């Protein structure tokens, strides 16, 4: 029995080897028919479902598979990197300071003054050429060369324009009684040449100058005063304390604000004499100044017509 069984095994092995699939030969004979029948059935089913069979490109399928594997590997590496790094740490210390840059241009007061002199000189030369073209056109047409005069910075004179100022005179004689403190009014702008009134800041009727802006103003007063101390019918003689005080006050507050003041005695003067007063006052916008006469003598005095009152803005 053992021999018969071994014989049967060897026959089966032989049949399997004989009908094995060999490259180039196709399937074994007993499987070729079954496989052909299966293929025919599949083709029939495909033809019934879709007349056009779907074509599969092996190369594209392989590239898709490779690309998918690369993306999966890249994602896994990124996840591993983020897990290994953790939270960011604090900022490090600042780096060392770089080398210093080149030095800038040295601009001093002397350099600026020199450039300013050159600008003034060029402007003077251009002005001289224009004046020569107007006054002497033949000089420019001739071939003779001319040299513009050199202008030094010390020779340049800047003349400011007076925007605010006045020069008025008293219209009529004004009598100031004994022991009287009186504000002088009723001025007028003379018709003769030389008088001026700029800025419309002086009220001639009230005798008040109103400051148009904050600044330093110069005032001048020249009053011609006459007294009757030499008349024969007056028995009382003049005393040393008989004097006349001339003032320029701010807002009519001669004691509160700084004022310009001049005092003269009647005893030491002739019957008609002139009192002159000059000075500077700082005025705020809207403040006014006016002239006052304080007659503290026992005689009345008269301010003669034509007495002058002048004021100008000289700076801020």
VEXDREN-2710 file (C-alpha; in Angstrom, 1 decimal):
% VEXDREN-2710
k/r/px/py/pz
1/UNK/0.0/0.0/0.0
2/UNK/2.8/2.4/0.7
3/UNK/4.3/1.9/-2.6
4/UNK/1.0/2.5/-4.4
5/UNK/0.4/5.7/-2.3
6/UNK/3.9/7.1/-3.1
7/UNK/3.3/6.4/-6.8
8/UNK/0.1/8.3/-6.8
9/UNK/1.8/11.4/-5.1
10/UNK/4.5/11.4/-7.7
11/UNK/1.9/11.3/-10.5
12/UNK/0.1/14.4/-9.1
13/UNK/3.4/16.3/-8.8
14/UNK/4.2/15.5/-12.3
15/UNK/0.9/16.7/-13.6
16/UNK/1.3/20.0/-11.7
17/UNK/4.7/20.6/-13.0
18/UNK/3.6/19.7/-16.5
19/UNK/0.7/22.1/-16.5
20/UNK/2.4/25.0/-14.6
21/UNK/2.3/28.5/-16.0
22/UNK/5.5/29.2/-18.0
23/UNK/6.2/32.8/-19.2
24/UNK/5.5/32.9/-23.0
25/UNK/3.4/29.8/-22.9
26/UNK/0.2/31.1/-21.3
27/UNK/-2.0/29.2/-18.9
28/UNK/-2.1/25.4/-18.7
29/UNK/-4.5/23.6/-21.0
30/UNK/-7.1/22.7/-18.3
31/UNK/-7.2/26.3/-17.1
32/UNK/-7.0/28.0/-20.5
33/UNK/-10.6/27.1/-21.3
34/UNK/-11.9/28.2/-17.9
35/UNK/-10.0/31.5/-18.1
36/UNK/-11.1/32.1/-21.7
37/UNK/-14.7/31.5/-20.7
38/UNK/-14.4/34.0/-17.7
39/UNK/-12.9/36.7/-20.0
40/UNK/-15.7/36.2/-22.5
41/UNK/-18.3/36.6/-19.7
42/UNK/-16.5/39.8/-18.4
43/UNK/-16.3/41.3/-21.8
44/UNK/-20.0/40.7/-22.4
45/UNK/-20.9/42.3/-19.1
46/UNK/-18.7/45.3/-19.8
47/UNK/-20.2/45.7/-23.3
48/UNK/-23.6/45.6/-21.8
49/UNK/-22.8/48.3/-19.2
50/UNK/-20.6/50.6/-21.4
51/UNK/-19.8/50.2/-25.0
52/UNK/-16.5/51.9/-24.5
53/UNK/-14.2/50.0/-22.1
54/UNK/-12.1/52.1/-19.6
55/UNK/-8.4/52.2/-20.4
56/UNK/-5.9/52.3/-17.5
57/UNK/-2.5/53.8/-18.0
58/UNK/0.1/51.7/-16.0
59/UNK/2.7/54.5/-16.0
60/UNK/0.3/57.1/-14.6
61/UNK/-0.9/54.7/-11.9
62/UNK/2.6/54.1/-10.8
63/UNK/3.5/57.9/-10.7
64/UNK/0.3/58.5/-8.6
65/UNK/1.3/55.8/-6.2
66/UNK/4.9/57.2/-5.8
67/UNK/3.6/60.8/-5.3
68/UNK/1.1/59.7/-2.7
69/UNK/3.9/58.0/-0.8
70/UNK/6.1/61.1/-0.9
71/UNK/3.3/63.3/0.5
72/UNK/2.7/60.9/3.3
73/UNK/6.4/60.9/4.2
74/UNK/6.6/64.7/4.1
75/UNK/3.6/65.1/6.4
76/UNK/4.9/62.6/8.9
77/UNK/8.3/64.4/9.0
78/UNK/6.7/67.8/9.6
79/UNK/4.6/66.4/12.5
80/UNK/7.6/64.8/14.0
81/UNK/9.6/68.1/13.7
82/UNK/6.8/70.2/15.4
83/UNK/6.6/67.7/18.2
84/UNK/10.4/67.7/18.7
85/UNK/10.7/71.6/18.7
86/UNK/8.0/72.5/21.2
87/UNK/7.3/76.1/22.2
88/UNK/9.6/79.0/21.0
89/UNK/12.1/80.3/23.6
90/UNK/12.8/83.9/24.6
91/UNK/14.6/86.3/22.3
92/UNK/18.3/86.3/22.5
93/UNK/20.5/89.3/23.5
94/UNK/21.2/92.1/20.9
95/UNK/24.2/91.7/18.8
96/UNK/27.3/93.9/19.0
97/UNK/27.1/97.5/17.7
98/UNK/28.4/98.1/14.2
99/UNK/31.3/100.4/13.3
100/UNK/30.6/104.2/13.3
101/UNK/29.7/105.8/10.0
102/UNK/31.6/108.6/8.3
103/UNK/31.6/112.0/10.0
104/UNK/29.1/114.5/8.6
105/UNK/29.8/117.9/7.2
106/UNK/31.0/120.5/9.7
107/UNK/28.7/123.5/9.6
108/UNK/29.8/126.4/11.8
109/UNK/28.6/130.0/12.3
110/UNK/31.5/131.2/10.2
111/UNK/30.6/129.0/7.3
112/UNK/27.0/130.2/7.4
113/UNK/28.1/133.8/7.6
114/UNK/30.4/133.4/4.6
115/UNK/27.6/131.8/2.5
116/UNK/25.3/134.7/3.5
117/UNK/27.9/137.2/2.4
118/UNK/28.1/135.5/-1.0
119/UNK/24.3/135.6/-1.4
120/UNK/24.2/139.3/-0.5
121/UNK/27.1/140.0/-3.0
122/UNK/25.3/138.1/-5.8
123/UNK/22.1/140.0/-5.1
124/UNK/23.9/143.3/-5.1
125/UNK/25.6/142.5/-8.4
126/UNK/22.3/141.6/-10.1
127/UNK/20.7/144.8/-8.8
128/UNK/23.6/146.8/-10.1
129/UNK/23.2/145.3/-13.5
130/UNK/19.5/146.0/-13.6
131/UNK/20.1/149.6/-12.5
132/UNK/22.8/150.0/-15.2
133/UNK/20.4/148.6/-17.8
134/UNK/17.8/151.2/-16.9
135/UNK/20.0/154.2/-16.4
136/UNK/22.8/153.5/-18.9
137/UNK/21.7/151.1/-21.6
138/UNK/24.7/152.0/-23.8
139/UNK/27.1/150.8/-21.1
140/UNK/25.8/147.2/-21.5
141/UNK/25.8/147.3/-25.3
142/UNK/29.4/148.4/-25.4
143/UNK/32.2/145.9/-25.3
144/UNK/33.7/147.5/-22.2
145/UNK/33.5/145.3/-19.2
146/UNK/32.3/146.6/-15.9
147/UNK/32.8/145.4/-12.4
148/UNK/30.0/145.4/-9.8
149/UNK/31.1/147.0/-6.5
150/UNK/31.8/144.6/-3.7
151/UNK/29.3/144.8/-0.8
152/UNK/30.5/143.8/2.7
153/UNK/28.1/142.5/5.2
154/UNK/28.8/145.5/7.5
155/UNK/27.7/147.9/4.7
156/UNK/24.3/146.4/4.3
157/UNK/21.6/148.5/6.0
158/UNK/18.2/146.9/6.6
159/UNK/15.6/149.7/6.9
160/UNK/12.3/148.5/8.4
161/UNK/9.0/149.8/7.2
162/UNK/7.1/151.7/9.9
163/UNK/3.6/150.1/9.8
164/UNK/2.2/151.9/12.9
165/UNK/2.9/155.5/13.8
166/UNK/1.6/159.1/13.9
167/UNK/2.7/162.7/14.2
168/UNK/0.0/165.2/15.2
169/UNK/-0.3/168.7/16.6
170/UNK/-2.6/170.4/19.0
171/UNK/-5.4/172.2/17.2
172/UNK/-6.0/175.1/19.7
173/UNK/-4.7/176.5/22.9
174/UNK/-5.7/174.6/26.0
175/UNK/-5.7/176.3/29.4
176/UNK/-4.8/174.2/32.5
177/UNK/-6.0/175.8/35.7
178/UNK/-4.1/175.8/39.0
179/UNK/-3.9/172.5/40.9
180/UNK/-5.4/170.6/37.9
181/UNK/-4.5/167.2/36.4
182/UNK/-5.8/167.3/32.8
183/UNK/-5.8/164.9/29.8
184/UNK/-4.9/166.8/26.6
185/UNK/-7.3/166.2/23.7
186/UNK/-8.2/167.7/20.3
187/UNK/-5.2/167.0/18.1
188/UNK/-5.1/167.2/14.3
189/UNK/-3.0/166.0/11.5
190/UNK/-1.1/168.9/10.0
191/UNK/-1.6/169.8/6.3
192/UNK/2.0/170.7/5.9
193/UNK/4.5/168.1/4.7
194/UNK/6.4/165.9/7.1
195/UNK/3.4/164.7/9.2
196/UNK/2.2/161.1/9.0
197/UNK/-0.4/158.8/10.4
198/UNK/0.0/155.1/9.6
199/UNK/-2.2/152.3/10.8
200/UNK/-5.3/154.4/11.8
201/UNK/-4.4/153.9/15.5
202/UNK/-4.6/157.5/16.8
203/UNK/-7.9/159.1/17.8
204/UNK/-7.1/162.8/17.3
205/UNK/-10.3/164.0/18.9
206/UNK/-9.7/162.0/22.2
207/UNK/-5.9/162.3/21.9
208/UNK/-5.4/158.6/22.5
209/UNK/-3.1/156.1/20.7
210/UNK/-4.3/152.5/20.7
211/UNK/-1.7/149.7/20.3
212/UNK/-2.6/147.4/17.4
213/UNK/-0.4/144.6/18.7
214/UNK/2.0/143.8/21.6
215/UNK/5.2/145.6/21.2
216/UNK/7.6/148.4/22.2
217/UNK/6.5/151.9/21.2
218/UNK/8.4/155.1/21.3
219/UNK/6.6/158.4/22.2
220/UNK/7.7/162.0/21.9
221/UNK/5.9/165.0/23.3
222/UNK/6.9/168.6/22.7
223/UNK/4.6/171.1/24.4
224/UNK/4.8/174.9/24.3
225/UNK/3.7/176.2/27.7
226/UNK/2.8/179.8/28.6
227/UNK/2.2/181.1/32.2
228/UNK/1.0/184.5/33.5
229/UNK/3.4/184.8/36.4
230/UNK/5.0/188.0/35.1
231/UNK/1.8/190.0/34.9
232/UNK/1.7/193.2/37.1
233/UNK/-1.8/192.7/38.5
234/UNK/-0.8/189.4/40.1
235/UNK/0.6/190.2/43.5
236/UNK/1.6/186.6/44.5
237/UNK/5.0/185.7/43.3
238/UNK/6.0/182.3/41.9
239/UNK/7.5/179.8/44.4
240/UNK/10.0/177.1/43.9
241/UNK/7.4/174.4/44.3
242/UNK/5.3/175.8/41.5
243/UNK/6.0/173.4/38.7
244/UNK/4.3/171.7/35.8
245/UNK/4.5/167.9/35.2
246/UNK/4.1/166.3/31.7
247/UNK/3.2/162.6/31.5
248/UNK/2.5/159.9/28.9
249/UNK/0.3/157.3/30.7
250/UNK/-1.1/153.9/29.8
251/UNK/-4.9/153.4/30.1
252/UNK/-5.0/156.8/32.1
253/UNK/-3.5/154.9/35.1
254/UNK/-0.3/156.9/35.6
255/UNK/0.3/155.5/39.1
256/UNK/-0.5/151.8/38.3
257/UNK/1.4/151.5/35.0
258/UNK/4.8/152.7/34.0
259/UNK/4.6/156.2/32.5
260/UNK/6.9/158.7/30.9
261/UNK/7.3/161.9/33.0
262/UNK/9.0/165.3/32.8
263/UNK/8.9/168.0/35.5
264/UNK/9.9/171.7/35.2
265/UNK/9.5/174.7/37.5
266/UNK/7.8/177.9/36.5
267/UNK/10.1/180.1/38.5
268/UNK/13.2/179.1/36.5
269/UNK/11.6/179.5/33.1
270/UNK/10.5/182.4/31.0
271/UNK/6.9/183.3/30.3
272/UNK/6.8/180.8/27.3
273/UNK/8.9/177.7/27.3
274/UNK/9.0/174.3/25.7
275/UNK/8.8/170.9/27.5
276/UNK/10.1/167.9/25.6
277/UNK/9.6/164.3/26.6
278/UNK/10.8/161.1/24.9
279/UNK/10.8/157.4/26.0
280/UNK/9.8/153.8/25.3
281/UNK/6.8/151.9/26.6
282/UNK/5.7/148.3/26.2
283/UNK/2.0/148.1/25.2
284/UNK/-0.3/145.1/24.9
285/UNK/-2.8/144.9/22.1
286/UNK/-5.7/147.2/22.8
287/UNK/-4.1/149.4/25.4
288/UNK/-4.1/153.1/24.8
289/UNK/-1.8/156.0/25.8
290/UNK/-2.4/159.7/26.1
291/UNK/-0.7/162.9/27.4
292/UNK/-1.5/164.5/30.7
293/UNK/-0.5/167.8/32.2
294/UNK/-0.3/168.2/36.0
295/UNK/-0.3/171.8/37.0
296/UNK/0.7/171.9/40.7
297/UNK/1.5/175.6/40.7
298/UNK/-0.7/178.5/41.9
299/UNK/-0.9/179.9/38.4
300/UNK/-2.8/178.7/35.4
301/UNK/-0.8/177.7/32.3
302/UNK/-1.8/177.4/28.7
303/UNK/-0.7/174.7/26.3
304/UNK/-0.3/176.5/23.0
305/UNK/-1.7/175.2/19.7
306/UNK/0.9/173.5/17.5
307/UNK/2.4/171.4/20.3
308/UNK/3.3/168.0/18.9
309/UNK/2.7/164.4/20.0
310/UNK/4.4/161.5/18.2
311/UNK/4.4/157.7/18.6
312/UNK/5.7/154.7/16.5
313/UNK/6.0/151.0/16.8
314/UNK/9.8/150.1/16.8
315/UNK/9.7/146.4/17.7
316/UNK/8.1/143.5/19.3
END
